[in-house]
Amino acid sequence: MPTSIIASASSTSSGLPVDWDLARRTAARLVGSGPEVSRSEAVELVGRLRSDAAVAEGHVREVTGLGHGLPLLPADVVDRPAWSAAALAGMAALTADARLPEIGRAARAVTSRTAGVQIGGVVAYLGGRVLGQYDPFGGPDGEGRLLLVAPNVHAAQQALDVSSKDFGLWVCLHEATHRLQFTAVPWLRDYFAEQVGALLSVDAADKVSLTLEKLPELVRTLKESKGDSLAVVELLQGPEQRLVLDKLLAMTTLLEGHADHVMDAVGPDVVPSVATIRDRFTVRRRGGGVVDRVLRALLGVEAKVKQYAVGAAFTDHVVLAAGMDGFNTIWESPETLPTRDELGNPGAWLARIHP
């Protein structure tokens, strides 16, 4: 997404008070370049990931039955700073129309710069770990962009000690599934943007009042949640925001779990070492040193790891019970998406949609 869009998102009075240009510069300064490799290794990996993305989506279509007739597109293979810039551009575009209260010019300048530094730091941290991402609002035309972060794919493959060719294709299967979810389901992109906008459109005064009102409960939750940042976030939501948050969490849990199911369902004929990769990768998701684990908890990464497991278990159950065609009923409309409760109880979704 062009820098001008970032600038316009930063300056609009209706948008989130974030200095997106400062966030981009902060992330670029902090993210680092990643592991050193020879030029020939880098060229080989970049070329392979580009072709793997289109190949992977072909396999995803065979497994899911979605997207027949759509063009098979390559991915953009990027380094860490480029991913960080793209992620921030996507955030700016997604939050530009959020309805937030007006604040004074001086206060806006201070809060926007502070937010810019904070968000830039968060993105830099994630930029050292993200393997790939499909941004439904990215790209030159804002219609979507699939990114693969080559240095992180290489670093993860080395850490797991698995086949480079198998691992690259396996990662592409996950991200290609996300791209297909948004391109083959026409209403999903707008629904996602609508829910994010509703979640961000909260009255600041009500938010402060809610925080003060629940301060004792907040302290208790911080002690009892054992690093689960989602529990704290949910506590600070008002009734309307909680409903929207539930919808967003249900949708993202489904999307992540569906992608995890698909990347394993292609089987060893496509990715010979898929079982080994899955076992080692699952251990890696749970791992990390003490500092890394604390940061992941604060940033909500631990909650995201739980989403993969819950969403994949739901998808496995429904596909086994109703077949992939029965599962694909999910994509008919927002009303056929599972609720958060149904994600933990797939039988309830089956009873509602396939009585």
C-alpha positions as CSV (number, residue, x, y, z in Angstrom):
1,M,0.0,0.0,0.0
2,P,1.5,3.4,-1.0
3,T,3.0,5.6,1.7
4,S,0.5,8.4,0.8
5,I,-2.3,6.2,2.1
6,I,-0.5,5.8,5.4
7,A,-0.1,9.6,5.7
8,S,-3.7,10.2,4.9
9,A,-4.8,7.7,7.4
10,S,-2.6,9.4,10.0
11,S,-4.0,12.8,9.3
12,T,-7.7,12.1,9.1
13,S,-9.7,13.3,12.1
14,S,-12.0,10.3,12.0
15,G,-9.2,7.8,12.1
16,L,-7.2,6.3,15.0
17,P,-4.8,8.8,16.5
18,V,-1.6,7.0,15.4
19,D,1.4,8.5,13.7
20,W,1.7,5.8,11.2
21,D,4.8,7.2,9.6
22,L,6.6,7.2,13.0
23,A,5.3,3.6,13.6
24,R,6.8,2.5,10.3
25,R,10.2,4.1,11.0
26,T,10.2,2.7,14.5
27,A,9.5,-0.8,13.2
28,A,12.1,-0.6,10.5
29,R,14.7,0.5,13.1
30,L,13.9,-2.3,15.5
31,V,12.9,-5.3,13.4
32,G,16.4,-6.4,12.3
33,S,17.3,-8.2,9.1
34,G,17.2,-11.8,10.2
35,P,19.7,-14.7,9.7
36,E,22.6,-14.3,7.3
37,V,22.5,-16.5,4.2
38,S,24.4,-16.6,1.0
39,R,23.1,-14.8,-2.0
40,S,22.5,-18.0,-3.9
41,E,20.5,-19.5,-0.9
42,A,18.4,-16.3,-0.7
43,V,17.6,-16.3,-4.4
44,E,16.7,-20.0,-4.4
45,L,14.4,-19.6,-1.4
46,V,12.6,-16.5,-2.7
47,G,12.0,-18.1,-6.1
48,R,10.7,-21.3,-4.5
49,L,8.4,-19.5,-2.2
50,R,6.9,-17.5,-5.0
51,S,6.1,-20.6,-7.0
52,D,5.0,-22.6,-4.0
53,A,2.3,-20.0,-3.1
54,A,0.4,-20.7,-6.4
55,V,1.1,-24.4,-6.2
56,A,-0.2,-24.5,-2.6
57,E,-3.4,-22.8,-3.5
58,G,-4.1,-25.4,-6.1
59,H,-3.8,-28.1,-3.4
60,V,-6.0,-26.0,-1.0
61,R,-8.7,-25.8,-3.7
62,E,-8.7,-29.6,-4.1
63,V,-9.0,-30.1,-0.3
64,T,-11.6,-27.5,0.3
65,G,-13.6,-27.4,-2.9
66,L,-13.4,-23.6,-2.9
67,G,-12.2,-21.1,-5.5
68,H,-12.5,-23.1,-8.7
69,G,-12.1,-20.7,-11.6
70,L,-10.3,-18.0,-9.7
71,P,-6.8,-17.1,-10.9
72,L,-3.8,-18.8,-9.2
73,L,-1.7,-15.9,-7.9
74,P,1.9,-15.8,-6.7
75,A,2.9,-14.3,-3.3
76,D,5.1,-11.4,-2.5
77,V,8.2,-12.7,-0.8
78,V,9.6,-10.0,1.5
79,D,12.1,-9.3,4.2
80,R,11.3,-8.2,7.8
81,P,11.2,-4.4,7.2
82,A,9.0,-4.8,4.2
83,W,6.5,-7.1,6.1
84,S,6.4,-4.5,8.9
85,A,5.7,-1.7,6.6
86,A,2.9,-3.7,4.9
87,A,1.4,-4.7,8.2
88,L,1.3,-1.1,9.4
89,A,-0.2,0.0,6.1
90,G,-2.9,-2.6,6.5
91,M,-3.6,-1.4,10.0
92,A,-3.9,2.2,8.9
93,A,-6.3,1.3,6.1
94,L,-8.4,-0.9,8.4
95,T,-8.7,1.7,11.2
96,A,-9.0,4.9,9.0
97,D,-12.8,5.0,9.2
98,A,-13.1,4.1,12.9
99,R,-15.5,6.5,14.6
100,L,-13.5,7.8,17.6
101,P,-14.1,10.9,19.7
102,E,-12.4,14.2,18.8
103,I,-9.6,15.4,21.0
104,G,-7.6,18.6,21.1
105,R,-4.8,19.2,18.5
106,A,-2.0,19.2,21.1
107,A,-3.3,16.0,22.8
108,R,-3.7,14.3,19.4
109,A,-0.1,15.1,18.5
110,V,1.2,13.6,21.8
111,T,-1.1,10.5,21.7
112,S,-0.5,9.9,18.0
113,R,3.3,9.8,18.4
114,T,3.2,7.7,21.6
115,A,0.9,5.2,19.8
116,G,3.1,5.3,16.8
117,V,6.2,4.2,18.8
118,Q,4.2,1.6,20.7
119,I,2.6,0.0,17.6
120,G,5.9,0.2,15.7
121,G,7.6,-1.7,18.6
122,V,4.9,-4.4,18.6
123,V,5.1,-4.8,14.8
124,A,8.9,-5.1,15.0
125,Y,8.6,-7.9,17.6
126,L,6.1,-9.8,15.4
127,G,8.1,-9.1,12.3
128,G,10.9,-11.3,13.6
129,R,8.5,-14.2,14.0
130,V,5.7,-14.1,11.4
131,L,6.2,-16.6,8.6
132,G,3.5,-15.3,6.3
133,Q,0.3,-13.3,6.2
134,Y,-2.6,-12.7,3.9
135,D,-3.8,-9.1,4.3
136,P,-7.3,-8.8,2.7
137,F,-6.9,-5.0,2.6
138,G,-3.3,-4.9,1.3
139,G,-1.7,-4.5,-2.1
140,P,-1.6,-1.5,-4.5
141,D,-5.4,-1.7,-5.1
142,G,-6.3,-2.6,-1.6
143,E,-7.9,-5.8,-2.7
144,G,-5.6,-8.2,-0.9
145,R,-1.9,-9.3,-0.7
146,L,-0.2,-12.5,0.4
147,L,3.2,-12.0,2.0
148,L,5.8,-14.6,2.9
149,V,8.7,-13.5,5.1
150,A,11.7,-15.3,3.7
151,P,14.2,-14.8,6.5
152,N,11.7,-16.0,9.1
153,V,10.7,-19.1,7.0
154,H,14.4,-19.9,6.7
155,A,15.1,-19.4,10.4
156,A,12.1,-21.5,11.5
157,Q,13.1,-24.3,9.1
158,Q,16.6,-24.3,10.5
159,A,15.4,-24.3,14.1
160,L,13.0,-27.2,13.4
161,D,15.6,-29.1,11.4
162,V,13.1,-30.2,8.7
163,S,13.2,-30.2,4.9
164,S,13.4,-26.7,3.4
165,K,11.3,-27.6,0.4
166,D,8.6,-29.3,2.5
167,F,8.5,-26.6,5.1
168,G,8.2,-23.8,2.6
169,L,5.3,-25.4,0.8
170,W,3.7,-26.2,4.2
171,V,3.8,-22.6,5.2
172,C,2.4,-21.6,1.8
173,L,-0.6,-24.0,2.3
174,H,-1.6,-22.1,5.5
175,E,-1.4,-18.6,3.9
176,A,-3.0,-19.7,0.6
177,T,-5.9,-21.0,2.6
178,H,-6.4,-17.6,4.2
179,R,-6.2,-16.0,0.7
180,L,-8.8,-18.4,-0.6
181,Q,-11.1,-17.8,2.4
182,F,-11.3,-14.1,1.5
183,T,-11.3,-14.4,-2.3
184,A,-13.8,-17.3,-2.6
185,V,-16.2,-16.0,0.1
186,P,-17.4,-12.7,-1.3
187,W,-18.9,-11.2,1.9
188,L,-16.1,-12.2,4.3
189,R,-13.8,-9.2,3.6
190,D,-16.5,-6.5,4.2
191,Y,-17.9,-8.4,7.2
192,F,-14.4,-8.5,8.8
193,A,-13.9,-4.8,8.2
194,E,-17.3,-4.0,9.6
195,Q,-16.7,-5.9,12.8
196,V,-13.3,-4.3,13.4
197,G,-14.8,-0.8,12.8
198,A,-17.6,-1.5,15.2
199,L,-15.1,-2.7,17.9
200,L,-13.0,0.4,17.5
201,S,-15.9,2.8,17.5
202,V,-16.2,3.1,21.3
203,D,-16.8,6.2,23.3
204,A,-13.6,7.1,25.2
205,A,-15.5,8.5,28.2
206,D,-17.5,5.2,28.6
207,K,-14.3,3.3,28.3
208,V,-12.6,5.2,31.1
209,S,-15.7,4.8,33.3
210,L,-15.8,1.1,32.6
211,T,-12.1,0.7,33.5
212,L,-12.5,2.5,36.8
213,E,-15.7,0.6,37.6
214,K,-14.0,-2.7,37.0
215,L,-10.6,-1.8,38.5
216,P,-10.8,-4.3,41.4
217,E,-11.9,-7.1,39.1
218,L,-9.2,-6.1,36.6
219,V,-6.5,-6.6,39.3
220,R,-7.9,-9.9,40.3
221,T,-8.1,-11.0,36.6
222,L,-4.5,-10.1,36.0
223,K,-3.5,-12.3,38.9
224,E,-5.7,-15.2,37.9
225,S,-5.3,-15.2,34.1
226,K,-1.7,-16.4,34.1
227,G,-0.7,-14.3,31.1
228,D,-4.0,-14.7,29.1
229,S,-4.2,-11.1,27.8
230,L,-7.6,-12.0,26.1
231,A,-9.2,-12.3,29.6
232,V,-8.2,-8.8,30.4
233,V,-9.3,-7.4,27.0
234,E,-12.7,-9.0,27.4
235,L,-13.1,-7.6,30.9
236,L,-12.7,-4.1,29.6
237,Q,-15.3,-4.4,26.9
238,G,-18.8,-3.0,27.3
239,P,-21.8,-5.1,26.4
240,E,-21.9,-3.9,22.8
241,Q,-18.2,-4.3,22.2
242,R,-18.2,-7.7,23.9
243,L,-20.8,-8.9,21.3
244,V,-18.6,-7.6,18.5
245,L,-15.4,-9.1,20.0
246,D,-17.1,-12.5,20.3
247,K,-18.0,-12.4,16.6
248,L,-14.4,-11.4,15.6
249,L,-12.8,-14.0,17.8
250,A,-15.2,-16.7,16.5
251,M,-14.4,-15.7,12.9
252,T,-10.6,-15.5,13.4
253,T,-10.5,-18.8,15.3
254,L,-12.4,-20.5,12.5
255,L,-10.1,-19.0,9.8
256,E,-6.9,-20.1,11.7
257,G,-8.2,-23.5,12.5
258,H,-9.5,-24.1,9.0
259,A,-6.1,-23.2,7.6
260,D,-4.3,-25.5,10.1
261,H,-6.7,-28.4,9.1
262,V,-6.0,-27.8,5.4
263,M,-2.2,-27.6,5.6
264,D,-2.2,-31.0,7.2
265,A,-5.0,-32.5,5.2
266,V,-3.1,-32.3,1.9
267,G,-1.1,-35.2,3.3
268,P,2.3,-36.7,2.7
269,D,1.8,-37.1,-1.1
270,V,2.3,-33.3,-1.3
271,V,4.4,-32.6,1.8
272,P,6.3,-35.9,2.6
273,S,7.4,-34.8,6.1
274,V,4.1,-33.2,7.1
275,A,3.7,-35.2,10.3
276,T,7.2,-34.4,11.5
277,I,6.8,-30.7,10.6
278,R,3.5,-30.5,12.5
279,D,4.8,-32.2,15.6
280,R,7.9,-30.0,15.8
281,F,6.1,-26.8,14.8
282,T,3.4,-27.3,17.6
283,V,6.2,-27.6,20.2
284,R,7.8,-24.5,18.7
285,R,4.5,-22.5,19.1
286,R,4.5,-23.3,22.8
287,G,8.1,-22.7,23.4
288,G,10.4,-19.7,24.0
289,G,12.3,-18.2,26.9
290,V,10.7,-16.5,29.8
291,V,11.0,-13.0,28.3
292,D,9.6,-14.1,25.0
293,R,6.7,-15.9,26.7
294,V,5.8,-12.7,28.7
295,L,5.9,-10.6,25.5
296,R,3.8,-13.1,23.7
297,A,1.2,-13.1,26.5
298,L,1.1,-9.3,26.6
299,L,0.7,-9.1,22.8
300,G,-2.0,-11.7,22.7
301,V,0.1,-14.3,20.8
302,E,-0.7,-16.9,23.4
303,A,-4.4,-16.4,22.8
304,K,-3.8,-16.8,19.1
305,V,-2.0,-20.1,19.6
306,K,-5.1,-21.3,21.5
307,Q,-7.2,-20.2,18.5
308,Y,-5.3,-22.5,16.2
309,A,-6.1,-25.5,18.4
310,V,-9.8,-24.7,19.0
311,G,-10.4,-23.8,15.4
312,A,-8.6,-26.9,14.1
313,A,-10.5,-29.2,16.5
314,F,-13.8,-27.7,15.3
315,T,-12.9,-28.1,11.7
316,D,-11.7,-31.7,12.1
317,H,-14.9,-32.6,13.9
318,V,-17.3,-31.0,11.4
319,V,-15.4,-32.4,8.3
320,L,-15.5,-35.9,9.8
321,A,-19.2,-35.7,10.6
322,A,-20.5,-33.8,7.6
323,G,-17.7,-34.0,5.0
324,M,-16.1,-30.9,3.4
325,D,-19.3,-30.0,1.6
326,G,-21.1,-30.0,4.9
327,F,-18.4,-27.9,6.4
328,N,-18.5,-25.4,3.6
329,T,-22.0,-24.4,4.6
330,I,-20.1,-22.1,7.0
331,W,-19.3,-19.8,4.1
332,E,-22.9,-19.1,3.0
333,S,-23.4,-16.1,5.2
334,P,-22.4,-14.5,8.6
335,E,-25.4,-16.3,10.1
336,T,-23.8,-19.7,9.3
337,L,-20.5,-18.9,11.0
338,P,-20.1,-20.7,14.3
339,T,-20.4,-18.8,17.5
340,R,-17.6,-18.8,20.1
341,D,-19.7,-21.4,22.2
342,E,-20.2,-23.6,19.1
343,L,-16.5,-23.6,18.4
344,G,-16.0,-25.5,21.6
345,N,-19.1,-27.6,20.9
346,P,-19.1,-28.5,17.2
347,G,-22.2,-30.7,17.7
348,A,-24.2,-27.6,18.5
349,W,-23.2,-26.0,15.2
350,L,-24.1,-29.2,13.4
351,A,-27.5,-29.3,15.1
352,R,-28.2,-25.7,14.2
353,I,-27.0,-25.8,10.6
354,H,-27.5,-29.5,9.7
355,P,-30.3,-30.7,11.9
